[in-house]
Amino acid sequence: MAGSPGASGAPGASGNGASAGVPAGVGYSAGTPVGADVHRGWFPLDAERHRRDAPRYCPGCAAALSLADGGHGLVTEYWTGQDRVFVCYCGACGWSGDIVLAARVTGHEAAE
């Protein structure tokens, strides 16, 4: 079926819709990724993920960060490898820091 993920045999495309580096919901047509808004690139998909995953409350004082929620904070996002990093500032208490959504976390247990 044309336009479905993996239909064109594009590199990285598989029949189950999972491909490396291509967000879910994006298919292929003639080897070119096709999403909801191809003329704007990946922005609409990234903006939706940001709205869904961005921290809503300050970890220091629990005040709302978003102006839409009545807060006085700032949240912006950048990526490092597979990790998504949210840089946050809370205008209510002055807290600032990074909140990382990691694909995988490896920890250790302290020796007793």
N, C-alpha and C positions, 0 to 999 in steps of 0.2 A: 504494500500500500504506500503510495508516494506521500512524502511529508511526515511519515511516522518515524520514530527513532530507529535508526539502523536500517531503514529501508533502502538507502542508496549505497550501503556498504562503505560509508565514509569512515576514515580512520578513527578508531576510538568509539565508534557507534556500535551498540549491541542491541539485540532484539528486545531486551527487557527495559530499554529506555535509560540505562545507566551508561554514561560515558565520562571519561576523565576530563575534567575542566569545563564541562557543559552542565549548567544547572538543570534540575528536574523540570519537566514541562517544555523543554526545548527539543525539537526534532530536527531532522535534516531534509533538505530539498536540494537535489543536484549537488550534494556535498557541502552545502552552506548551512550553518545553524540557523534555524528559523524559530523565533519565539513569538510572544504576544505582541511585541513592538520592535520589529527588526530594524527600523530606521533609527531608533534611539539606542541600539546596542543592548547591553545587559542592564542598563539603568533601572527599568521598571521592576525587574526581578530582584535586583539588589536593594532597591528602595523598600520593597515589600518585606524582605528579610530583615532589613534594619528596623522598620516599624514594629515588626513582630518580636525581635530579640533584644532591642535596646533596653538597658536598665531603666525602670520607671521611677525608682525611689533611691534616695541616697543611702549607701550602706552605713554612713556615720550617724545620721539623725532621722532617717526614714521620711524626710520631706520629699515631696514630688520634685522630680528634675525637669520634666517637660513643661514648657510654657502652656501647652494645651491643657495640662492637668492642674494649672495654677501654681506651678513651681517657678523657681528662679535659677534654674541650672542650665547646664550645657552638656550635651552628649554628642560625640562625633566618633566615627568608626574608621579603622584602617585594618589592613591585613598584613600578617607576617607568616609566610608559608601557608599552612593549613589553618592557622589560628586567626580568629577574628578578635580584634582588640577595640574596646570602647573606652575612649578617653572621656572622663566625667569630671564635672565641676559642680558643686552645690553652693548656690548663693546664700542659702539659709545658714549653713554652719561653716562654710569655707573649705570643706573637704574636697580634695581632688585626687584622682588616681586612675589607674587603668583596670578595667575588668576584662578578663580574657575568656572567651568561649573557645576552649581547646577541643580539637577532635579526639585527643587521647591524653590522659594524664597518667604519669607514672610516678608513684610515690614510694616511700619506704617506711618501715616501722622502726621506731627508736629502740635501741638496745636497752635491755632491762638490767 
